[in-house]
Amino acid sequence: MKMAKKAALPVPATKPAPLAFRRSSLVEAFLAGRSPRTMAAYRQDLASFARFVGAESVDEAALLLLVNGRGSANETAHAYRADLLDRKLSPATVNRRLAALRSLVKLARLIGAADFSLDVASVKSESYRDTRGPGLVGVRSMLENLTRKTSPKSLRDAALVHLLFDLGLRRGEAVALDLEDVDLQAGTVSILGKGRTEKEALTLPETTRAALEAWTAARGGAPGPLFVNMDRARKGDRLTGRSVARLVGSLGEAVGLTVRPHGLRHAAVTAALDLTGGDVRKVQRFSRHRDLRTLTRYDDNRLDLGGDVARLVAAGV
């Protein structure tokens, strides 16, 4: 495995740390007020940068980035960007890690710990090329395969797939759920959406409510995570996003499909557009996308407008 390069960032012995660093941690201020999921993601991104510069902590990495001024900071950030690309990380991962650094420096500037901005560009991303996922037939096959089994694990997996597809949940939203977030009597589940600070209650379709009822009965009424690990070594622990990816992948393989958790959300949004006749405003309420342009990508891929024009052109030859 390729080791991350260490950036050359000499720290002058005579230059004092900015006042803001002596009073409190910039990183703590940067993370304050964010959701647990967002905080964990940013910590991971900053830890990646700390390893790159050879710092012992994210606080030390922040100091190393800022203490030598604009030129050194931007040089280091560009070297970090190149290293991320050399490691063949996805554009989304590279851009998220660079965005974390830019946001950190922006806060430092706001509180007087820096007098510059970080000028490192994101990389071009080809996101949302495949927005259709496994499709309705694929999801139905996965659920039908699960209903043939009655083990607690199968009941858990069925409830999870229903939430990921029926409500179009992101896997992070699903694994963050606690038992108390589910109100079967009211027929709702309260989720903390991406970039949100307050939970919102979503109405459960009857099939989804029934799947959750079956799983919670098998799970038991002890407070804590809704979806728990059932392996012996980690039994009772909260199911992680990585575990969900493996779980969904296995369920897809069982019916001859390659499926990712976000593919279920893709399938749900595409199905919603099909069933509403392409009503992007209505589907936006379902998918909770903040930017309507994201849904237009789904709609374009759903309709295959480019393919329609290609067929017209070919027919004229």
Secondary structure as GFF3:
##gff-version 3
##sequence-region A 1 317
A	DSSP	alpha_helix	19	23	.	.	.	ID=ss1
A	DSSP	alpha_helix	26	31	.	.	.	ID=ss2
A	DSSP	alpha_helix	36	53	.	.	.	ID=ss3
A	DSSP	alpha_helix	58	66	.	.	.	ID=ss4
A	DSSP	alpha_helix	69	86	.	.	.	ID=ss5
A	DSSP	alpha_helix	91	110	.	.	.	ID=ss6
A	DSSP	alpha_helix	135	147	.	.	.	ID=ss7
A	DSSP	alpha_helix	152	166	.	.	.	ID=ss8
A	DSSP	alpha_helix	171	175	.	.	.	ID=ss9
A	DSSP	three_ten_helix	179	181	.	.	.	ID=ss10
A	DSSP	beta_strand	182	183	.	.	.	ID=ss11
A	DSSP	beta_strand	188	191	.	.	.	ID=ss12
A	DSSP	beta_strand	200	203	.	.	.	ID=ss13
A	DSSP	alpha_helix	206	219	.	.	.	ID=ss14
A	DSSP	alpha_helix	241	253	.	.	.	ID=ss15
A	DSSP	alpha_helix	261	275	.	.	.	ID=ss16
A	DSSP	alpha_helix	280	287	.	.	.	ID=ss17
A	DSSP	alpha_helix	292	303	.	.	.	ID=ss18
A	DSSP	alpha_helix	305	315	.	.	.	ID=ss19
###
